[in-house]
């Protein structure tokens, strides 16, 4: 099965992008591994993270709706947690 490599944060010169990876490492969301894959395309990482922050951290979507999304995704991927 093919795998996409993770970008090493120390190789990223843009402080904004490095900050996104560091924030993911510290808080665990979005998943640091996923962010390291997105870093292959800096604009994807930038736009994804800005959207994630607006929706999840700044509360554009109410908490109940976010919880329903989490349940839906966990069911979709057969997560038993």
C-alpha positions in Angstrom: 0.0 0.0 0.0 1.5 3.4 -1.0 2.2 5.9 1.7 2.7 9.6 1.5 5.7 10.8 3.4 5.5 13.3 6.3 7.2 16.7 5.8 9.8 17.3 8.5 8.7 20.6 10.2 12.3 21.7 10.5 12.5 21.9 6.7 9.7 24.4 6.5 10.8 28.0 6.4 7.5 29.8 6.5 6.8 30.6 10.2 3.0 30.5 9.7 3.1 26.9 8.3 5.6 25.8 11.0 3.3 27.2 13.6 0.4 25.1 12.2 2.5 21.9 12.5 3.6 22.9 16.0 0.1 23.7 17.1 -1.1 20.3 15.8 1.8 18.6 17.7 1.0 20.3 20.9 -2.8 19.9 20.8 -3.2 16.7 18.7 -5.8 18.3 16.5 -5.9 18.4 13.6 -3.9 15.2 13.6 -0.1 16.1 13.4 0.4 13.3 10.9 -2.3 14.6 8.6 -0.9 18.1 8.8 2.6 16.8 8.0 1.1 15.2 4.8 -0.7 18.4 3.9 2.6 20.3 4.2 3.7 18.9 0.9 1.3 21.5 -0.6 1.7 24.7 1.5 -1.5 26.3 0.3 -3.5 23.2 1.2 -2.0 23.2 4.7 -2.7 27.0 5.0 -6.3 26.9 3.8 -7.2 23.6 5.6 -5.8 24.9 8.9 -7.5 28.3 8.6 -10.8 26.6 8.0 -10.3 24.1 10.8 -9.5 26.9 13.2 -12.5 28.9 12.2 -14.9 25.9 12.5 -13.5 24.0 15.5 -11.5 26.5 17.5 -13.4 29.7 17.0 -16.8 28.0 17.3 -18.6 28.9 14.0 -20.3 25.5 14.3 -22.1 24.8 17.6 -20.7 22.1 19.8 -23.7 19.7 19.3 -23.2 19.7 15.6 -19.5 19.0 15.9 -20.2 16.1 18.2 -22.6 14.7 15.6 -19.9 15.0 13.0 -17.5 13.1 15.2 -20.0 10.3 15.7 -20.7 10.1 12.0 -17.0 9.9 11.1 -16.3 7.3 13.7 -19.1 5.2 12.4 -18.0 5.7 8.8 -14.5 4.3 9.6 -15.7 1.6 12.0 -14.0 3.1 15.0 -14.9 1.1 18.2 -13.5 3.8 20.5 
